């Protein structure tokens, strides 16, 4: 390849109107890749949680719930309870 230029694309066709996410598709991923995805998700949630303005307590409560429940779900993924 040799090309190090980062390209991007944009268009309405890239954003689905509706999607169904099936977590079973992640079962065959390497554990390391799943860990990267979980850390990425948590970093986006934390970014939203600490951002201003701080007047949306419903969103904050939802994020807090995810962070509280996350360790139990992680254990299920890796078979450790």
N, C-alpha and C positions, 0 to 999 in steps of 0.2 A: 504494500500500500504506500507507505512513505508519506502520506498526507497527514499532517498534524493539526490541520485547521478544524476547529470545532464548528459544525454547522447546526442550524436550527430550522425548524419548520413550524408553520402555523396555519390553521385553517379550521373551519367549522366541522369538517369531516373527522378531525382528530379528537373531538369531544363527543362521546356517546350521549344520547338522550336518556338511555336506560342501560344498566348493566347488572348482572348477577355475579357476585363473587363467590366462587366455590373454593373454600380453604383446602379441600383435598388435593388441589393441584400443587400445593406447597409441600406435600408429604414426601415427594421424591427429591426435593432440593437438598443440597448439603446443609448440615446443621449450621455451618459458618454463615452461609448465605441467609438463612432464616434469622440468625442473630443480627446480621447487618440490617435486615429489613425492620426488625423490631426496634433496634436502636434508632433507625431513621424515623420511624413513626413516633417514638417517644420524644425525639428531639424536636419534631414539628409541633407536638402537643405542648411541650415545655415552652417553646417559642411563643405560642399563642397565649399560654397561661401568664407569662411574665410581661406581655406586651401591654401597651396602653391603648385606649382608655380602659380603666378597670371598673366598668359599670355593668358588665354582663356576668352576673354571678351564676346564671344557669350554665353557661359554657364552662366557667371555672369549676363548678360542682361536677359536671360531667367529666372533665379532665381529671379531677381529683379521684373520681370513682375508677377511672381507667388505671391510674397509677396505683391505687390500692389493690385492684384485682389482678394486675399484671403479673406479679410473682407466682400466683397460683396457676395462671394460664401457661406461663413459661414452664413450670414443672410438668404440666400435662404434655406439652410439646416434647419435652426431653424424657418423659417417662419417670420422672422423679417426683414423688409425692411426700 
